[in-house]
Structure formats: C-alpha cells, structure tokens
Amino acid sequence: MIGGSTIDSHSVQRITLRLTRDTDAPGAARRALDSIDHGLDHEREYMVKLLMSELVSNAVKYGGDGPVVVEIESTRHCVRVEVDDRGPAFIPMPRELELDAVGGWGFVLVDELASRWGSSGQSASFWFEIDAA
C-alpha cells in the first residue's frame, strides 16, 4: 500500500506516500500521520485526518492513472498535506449544497477548516495547512 516513504527526523518531519488507487488509500494516509510527531492537539489532528481523507478519496475517485501521492510535512508551527492525483488540473468551484446532500463536501470542508489551502495549477495537486496553535 505505501511505497517509497521517507521521514526526516530534524525540526521538519516529512513523509511521502504513494498510495494504491483503492478504498484503503484514505486510511493509509491517516495512519501515516500517526507515524510522525506532529504536535497537534486532538481537535487539530482530527481536522487534518478528515481533510486528508476527503482529498485522498477525491483523488481515488476522480484522478488520473498511477498512485495517489500524498506528502505530509510537520513543523512546530503547522502540518501541511499535499495530495496529487496525477489527473488534469482544475479549479474547485464553490457550490451550494443541501445540508442532507451525500458527497460533494470535500472542498467545502477544506475551505472551512484549513488555516490555508490551494492548488498547484499545473495538475490536480491540492494542499492545505492546519496551524499547530
């Protein structure tokens, strides 16, 4: 499931995942966050895992060919996650969703919960950051 992982053990911790494009990918990404010393409180850790799960799920469902690449970087100030689905670039558009709508909440949640977020513009690579405090 996880191939080519790297972790730096200095003030910045980084892990790169190449996930198989299947339903286990979001869980593998969440478990990878547990393998680094991110220093987040429980609420912020939950937010990172939720947003990461949403972006990885979208990548599995709508992305291009090959693995989903997830980079997790932790500093003492924030955790940054970038998900690249190897698909064509697009710009997420705000939408009005019914409160009981199933699906379609990923970018709404990222916009509401992330400290900062964006995309590469070159591919379908999206990132977000959650501040440590």
C-alpha positions as CSV (number, residue, x, y, z in Angstrom):
1,M,0.0,0.0,0.0
2,I,2.7,2.5,1.0
3,G,5.8,2.7,-1.1
4,G,8.8,4.9,-1.0
5,S,8.1,6.5,2.4
6,T,10.7,8.9,3.7
7,I,10.8,10.6,7.1
8,D,13.2,13.4,8.1
9,S,14.0,13.5,11.8
10,H,15.0,17.1,12.2
11,S,12.8,20.1,13.0
12,V,10.7,19.3,10.0
13,Q,9.3,15.9,9.6
14,R,8.2,14.8,6.2
15,I,6.6,11.6,4.8
16,T,5.8,10.8,1.1
17,L,3.2,8.2,0.3
18,R,2.5,6.5,-3.0
19,L,-0.9,5.0,-2.4
20,T,-2.7,2.4,-4.5
21,R,-5.8,3.9,-6.0
22,D,-8.4,2.0,-3.9
23,T,-10.7,2.4,-0.9
24,D,-7.9,1.7,1.6
25,A,-5.9,4.8,0.5
26,P,-7.6,7.3,2.9
27,G,-7.0,5.0,5.9
28,A,-3.4,4.5,4.9
29,A,-2.9,8.3,4.7
30,R,-4.5,8.8,8.2
31,R,-2.2,6.1,9.7
32,A,0.8,7.8,8.2
33,L,0.0,11.0,10.1
34,D,0.2,8.9,13.3
35,S,3.8,7.8,12.4
36,I,5.2,11.4,12.8
37,D,5.5,13.6,15.8
38,H,3.1,16.3,14.6
39,G,2.4,18.0,18.0
40,L,-1.2,18.8,17.2
41,D,-3.9,18.7,19.8
42,H,-6.7,16.1,19.3
43,E,-9.1,18.5,17.5
44,R,-6.5,19.7,15.0
45,E,-5.2,16.2,14.4
46,Y,-8.8,15.1,13.7
47,M,-9.2,18.0,11.2
48,V,-6.0,17.0,9.3
49,K,-7.2,13.4,9.1
50,L,-10.7,14.5,7.9
51,L,-9.4,16.8,5.2
52,M,-6.7,14.4,4.1
53,S,-9.3,11.7,3.8
54,E,-11.6,13.9,1.7
55,L,-8.8,14.9,-0.7
56,V,-7.4,11.3,-1.0
57,S,-11.0,10.0,-1.6
58,N,-11.5,12.5,-4.3
59,A,-8.1,11.6,-5.8
60,V,-9.0,7.9,-5.9
61,K,-12.4,8.5,-7.4
62,Y,-11.6,11.2,-10.0
63,G,-7.8,11.2,-10.5
64,G,-5.6,10.1,-13.3
65,D,-3.5,6.9,-13.6
66,G,-1.0,5.6,-11.2
67,P,-0.6,6.1,-7.5
68,V,-2.1,8.9,-5.4
69,V,0.9,10.8,-4.0
70,V,0.5,12.3,-0.5
71,E,3.1,14.4,1.2
72,I,2.7,15.2,4.9
73,E,5.0,17.8,6.4
74,S,5.1,18.7,10.1
75,T,6.9,21.6,11.6
76,R,6.4,23.1,15.1
77,H,4.0,25.7,13.5
78,C,1.7,23.6,11.3
79,V,1.0,20.4,9.4
80,R,0.9,20.7,5.6
81,V,-0.6,18.0,3.4
82,E,-0.5,17.8,-0.3
83,V,-2.4,15.3,-2.4
84,D,-1.6,14.8,-6.1
85,D,-3.9,12.5,-8.0
86,R,-1.9,12.7,-11.3
87,G,-5.0,13.9,-13.2
88,P,-5.6,17.1,-15.1
89,A,-5.7,20.4,-13.3
90,F,-9.0,22.0,-12.3
91,I,-10.2,24.8,-10.1
92,P,-12.6,23.8,-7.4
93,M,-15.7,26.0,-7.6
94,P,-17.9,26.9,-4.6
95,R,-21.2,25.2,-4.7
96,E,-24.4,25.5,-2.8
97,L,-25.1,22.1,-1.2
98,E,-28.2,20.9,0.5
99,L,-27.5,20.1,4.2
100,D,-28.5,16.5,3.6
101,A,-26.6,16.1,0.4
102,V,-24.5,12.9,0.2
103,G,-21.0,13.7,-1.1
104,G,-19.6,16.9,-2.5
105,W,-18.4,18.2,0.9
106,G,-14.6,17.8,0.4
107,F,-13.6,21.3,-0.7
108,V,-16.3,22.9,1.4
109,L,-14.7,21.3,4.5
110,V,-11.2,22.2,3.3
111,D,-12.3,25.8,2.9
112,E,-13.9,26.0,6.3
113,L,-11.4,24.1,8.4
114,A,-7.9,24.6,6.9
115,S,-5.7,27.5,8.0
116,R,-4.7,27.9,4.4
117,W,-5.1,25.9,1.2
118,G,-4.6,26.0,-2.5
119,S,-3.6,24.0,-5.6
120,S,-0.6,23.8,-7.9
121,G,-2.5,24.9,-11.0
122,Q,-0.2,22.5,-13.1
123,S,-2.0,19.3,-12.1
124,A,-4.7,18.2,-9.7
125,S,-2.5,18.7,-6.7
126,F,-4.1,20.3,-3.7
127,W,-2.6,21.3,-0.4
128,F,-3.8,22.5,3.0
129,E,-2.3,23.6,6.3
130,I,-3.5,23.3,9.8
131,D,-1.8,25.6,12.3
132,A,-0.5,23.9,15.5
133,A,-2.0,26.5,17.7
